[in-house]
């Protein structure tokens, strides 16, 4: 006879389901209810959590994202109107402030939509260390002219692909 799910039988099942559907980790939910074990909560989430609760949580996430987009659009429209009014009134300082606000709004929107990647990028091909390694590699290959020529050709191709020439 199969065991009864301890979460399904729990008096706070509704709150547990809601927490799990909203993305709370099973270990956090189990910690809140001392009578539940984390594995039981995870098993309940995997096997018994009503699909409609998960879909409802996903729809709420979409609604919140759409709300943020609507707010951004409203702020953008207001900033553009301020810019227009300031330009028409000859208020240069206010126009510049509006341009700055619009620029920051565009940047925020690009970040939220994933269009702006601010992660640092390092080009090792311009570093002194790379030039040192490249020189050492070619010097080491001097007794092997065929290998040296092949490596040198590959390095030139690599440099040219990345827009660097020596």
TORMARTOR-150331 format. One record per residue (C-alpha): residue number from 1; chain; x, y, z. Coordinates in nm, 4 decimals, always signed. Example, Ala and Ser with C-alpha at 12.3 -4.5 7.8 and 13.67 -1.06 7.14 Angstrom:
BEGIN
<1; A; <+1.2300; -0.4500; +0.7800>>
<2; A; <+1.3670; -0.1060; +0.7140>>
//
This chain:
BEGIN
<1; A; <+0.0000; +0.0000; +0.0000>>
<2; A; <+0.1513; +0.3378; -0.1003>>
<3; A; <+0.2468; +0.5800; +0.1726>>
<4; A; <+0.0383; +0.8924; +0.2245>>
<5; A; <+0.2155; +1.2126; +0.1249>>
<6; A; <+0.2888; +1.4000; +0.4475>>
<7; A; <+0.2556; +1.7350; +0.2684>>
<8; A; <-0.0796; +1.6451; +0.1102>>
<9; A; <-0.2061; +1.5470; +0.4574>>
<10; A; <-0.0613; +1.8583; +0.6245>>
<11; A; <-0.3141; +2.1121; +0.7606>>
<12; A; <-0.1130; +2.3955; +0.5961>>
<13; A; <-0.0993; +2.2309; +0.2535>>
<14; A; <-0.2411; +2.5356; +0.0735>>
<15; A; <+0.0311; +2.7646; +0.2088>>
<16; A; <+0.2977; +2.5036; +0.1354>>
<17; A; <+0.1768; +2.4609; -0.2237>>
<18; A; <+0.1686; +2.8368; -0.2740>>
<19; A; <+0.5245; +2.8751; -0.1394>>
<20; A; <+0.6528; +2.5972; -0.3632>>
<21; A; <+0.4685; +2.7300; -0.6682>>
<22; A; <+0.6209; +3.0746; -0.6125>>
<23; A; <+0.9664; +2.9207; -0.6319>>
<24; A; <+1.0667; +2.8842; -0.2682>>
<25; A; <+1.3188; +2.6023; -0.2264>>
<26; A; <+1.1885; +2.2844; -0.0655>>
<27; A; <+1.4485; +2.3072; +0.2104>>
<28; A; <+1.3223; +2.6536; +0.3122>>
<29; A; <+0.9601; +2.5391; +0.3119>>
<30; A; <+1.0465; +2.2270; +0.5120>>
<31; A; <+1.2322; +2.4408; +0.7645>>
<32; A; <+0.9203; +2.6462; +0.8221>>
<33; A; <+0.7163; +2.3358; +0.9085>>
<34; A; <+0.9125; +2.1296; +1.1573>>
<35; A; <+0.7062; +1.8153; +1.1016>>
<36; A; <+0.8060; +1.7990; +0.7325>>
<37; A; <+1.1253; +1.6601; +0.5890>>
<38; A; <+1.2923; +1.8355; +0.2952>>
<39; A; <+1.2812; +1.5207; +0.0777>>
<40; A; <+0.9073; +1.4855; +0.1408>>
<41; A; <+0.8497; +1.8488; +0.0414>>
<42; A; <+1.0591; +1.8048; -0.2728>>
<43; A; <+0.8763; +1.4825; -0.3627>>
<44; A; <+0.5423; +1.6593; -0.3099>>
<45; A; <+0.6562; +1.9449; -0.5328>>
<46; A; <+0.7675; +1.7060; -0.8062>>
<47; A; <+0.4721; +1.4687; -0.7921>>
<48; A; <+0.1706; +1.6394; -0.6342>>
<49; A; <+0.1954; +2.0153; -0.6706>>
<50; A; <-0.1068; +2.1092; -0.8744>>
<51; A; <-0.0049; +2.2193; -1.2223>>
<52; A; <-0.2544; +2.5038; -1.2123>>
<53; A; <-0.0731; +2.6559; -0.9123>>
<54; A; <+0.2566; +2.6498; -1.1005>>
<55; A; <+0.0925; +2.8053; -1.4070>>
<56; A; <-0.0752; +3.0705; -1.1905>>
<57; A; <+0.2611; +3.1641; -1.0381>>
<58; A; <+0.4151; +3.1867; -1.3870>>
<59; A; <+0.1276; +3.4085; -1.5034>>
<60; A; <+0.1806; +3.6343; -1.2019>>
<61; A; <+0.5480; +3.6674; -1.2960>>
<62; A; <+0.4459; +3.7655; -1.6492>>
<63; A; <+0.1945; +4.0186; -1.5142>>
<64; A; <+0.4598; +4.1759; -1.2944>>
<65; A; <+0.7059; +4.1926; -1.5849>>
<66; A; <+0.4421; +4.3539; -1.8048>>
<67; A; <+0.3659; +4.6014; -1.5261>>
<68; A; <+0.7342; +4.7018; -1.5118>>
<69; A; <+0.7394; +4.7474; -1.8889>>
<70; A; <+0.4243; +4.9619; -1.8725>>
<71; A; <+0.5796; +5.1754; -1.5992>>
<72; A; <+0.8964; +5.2187; -1.8039>>
<73; A; <+0.6917; +5.3247; -2.1047>>
<74; A; <+0.4989; +5.5772; -1.8967>>
<75; A; <+0.8211; +5.7229; -1.7558>>
<76; A; <+0.9734; +5.7350; -2.1034>>
<77; A; <+0.6683; +5.9156; -2.2408>>
<78; A; <+0.6724; +6.1674; -1.9546>>
<79; A; <+1.0450; +6.2293; -1.9995>>
<80; A; <+1.0021; +6.2825; -2.3731>>
<81; A; <+0.7195; +6.5283; -2.3067>>
<82; A; <+0.9370; +6.7213; -2.0593>>
<83; A; <+1.2138; +6.7321; -2.3205>>
<84; A; <+0.9745; +6.8596; -2.5860>>
<85; A; <+0.8290; +7.1258; -2.3549>>
<86; A; <+1.1732; +7.2361; -2.2356>>
<87; A; <+1.3010; +7.2717; -2.5909>>
<88; A; <+0.9954; +7.4712; -2.6950>>
<89; A; <+1.0339; +7.6997; -2.3909>>
<90; A; <+1.4061; +7.7445; -2.4526>>
<91; A; <+1.4983; +7.5914; -2.1161>>
<92; A; <+1.8332; +7.4362; -2.2014>>
<93; A; <+1.9088; +7.3100; -1.8504>>
<94; A; <+1.5768; +7.1321; -1.8210>>
<95; A; <+1.6170; +6.9891; -2.1715>>
<96; A; <+1.9575; +6.8482; -2.0807>>
<97; A; <+1.8160; +6.6983; -1.7601>>
<98; A; <+1.5369; +6.5357; -1.9621>>
<99; A; <+1.7883; +6.3979; -2.2135>>
<100; A; <+1.9903; +6.2543; -1.9243>>
<101; A; <+1.6779; +6.0937; -1.7764>>
<102; A; <+1.5803; +5.9465; -2.1143>>
<103; A; <+1.9308; +5.8066; -2.1604>>
<104; A; <+1.9188; +5.6413; -1.8162>>
<105; A; <+1.5729; +5.4995; -1.8916>>
<106; A; <+1.6953; +5.3500; -2.2188>>
<107; A; <+1.9926; +5.1975; -2.0359>>
<108; A; <+1.7684; +5.0509; -1.7643>>
<109; A; <+1.5305; +4.9117; -2.0226>>
<110; A; <+1.8192; +4.7544; -2.2150>>
<111; A; <+1.9498; +4.5938; -1.8941>>
<112; A; <+1.6070; +4.4553; -1.8034>>
<113; A; <+1.5542; +4.3148; -2.1511>>
<114; A; <+1.9032; +4.1644; -2.1611>>
<115; A; <+2.0171; +4.3840; -2.4496>>
<116; A; <+2.3006; +4.5420; -2.2508>>
<117; A; <+2.5810; +4.3184; -2.1319>>
<118; A; <+2.7960; +4.4946; -1.8754>>
<119; A; <+3.0191; +4.2020; -1.7944>>
<120; A; <+3.3870; +4.2918; -1.8333>>
<121; A; <+3.5551; +4.1663; -2.1459>>
<122; A; <+3.9263; +4.0986; -2.1517>>
<123; A; <+4.1171; +4.0756; -2.4775>>
<124; A; <+4.4266; +3.8689; -2.4011>>
<125; A; <+4.5641; +3.9245; -2.7514>>
<126; A; <+4.6740; +4.2777; -2.6610>>
<127; A; <+4.8268; +4.1909; -2.3245>>
<128; A; <+5.2052; +4.1986; -2.2810>>
<129; A; <+5.1853; +3.8476; -2.1358>>
<130; A; <+5.0328; +3.7135; -2.4581>>
<131; A; <+5.3076; +3.8728; -2.6673>>
<132; A; <+5.5655; +3.7177; -2.4351>>
<133; A; <+5.4080; +3.3706; -2.4598>>
<134; A; <+5.3754; +3.4009; -2.8368>>
<135; A; <+5.7421; +3.4981; -2.8715>>
<136; A; <+5.8522; +3.2175; -2.6408>>
<137; A; <+5.6441; +2.9671; -2.8366>>
<138; A; <+5.7937; +3.0701; -3.1700>>
<139; A; <+6.1474; +3.0715; -3.0269>>
<140; A; <+6.0984; +2.7244; -2.8807>>
<141; A; <+5.9774; +2.5967; -3.2188>>
<142; A; <+6.2834; +2.7314; -3.4087>>
<143; A; <+6.4449; +2.3855; -3.4401>>
<144; A; <+6.1219; +2.2628; -3.6027>>
<145; A; <+6.0652; +2.4916; -3.9025>>
<146; A; <+5.7499; +2.3200; -4.0302>>
<147; A; <+5.5835; +2.3274; -3.6878>>
<148; A; <+5.7010; +2.6865; -3.6321>>
<149; A; <+5.5517; +2.7974; -3.9649>>
<150; A; <+5.2223; +2.6223; -3.8899>>
<151; A; <+5.1972; +2.7770; -3.5429>>
<152; A; <+5.2986; +3.1211; -3.6729>>
<153; A; <+5.0307; +3.0972; -3.9431>>
<154; A; <+4.7683; +2.9989; -3.6887>>
<155; A; <+4.8697; +3.2899; -3.4632>>
<156; A; <+4.8486; +3.5369; -3.7516>>
<157; A; <+4.5022; +3.4037; -3.8377>>
<158; A; <+4.3955; +3.4364; -3.4751>>
<159; A; <+4.5261; +3.7915; -3.4523>>
<160; A; <+4.3640; +3.8977; -3.7807>>
<161; A; <+4.0263; +3.7469; -3.6794>>
<162; A; <+4.0315; +3.9585; -3.3669>>
<163; A; <+4.1343; +4.2762; -3.5488>>
<164; A; <+4.4955; +4.2872; -3.4336>>
<165; A; <+4.8021; +4.2847; -3.6519>>
<166; A; <+5.1660; +4.2980; -3.5504>>
//
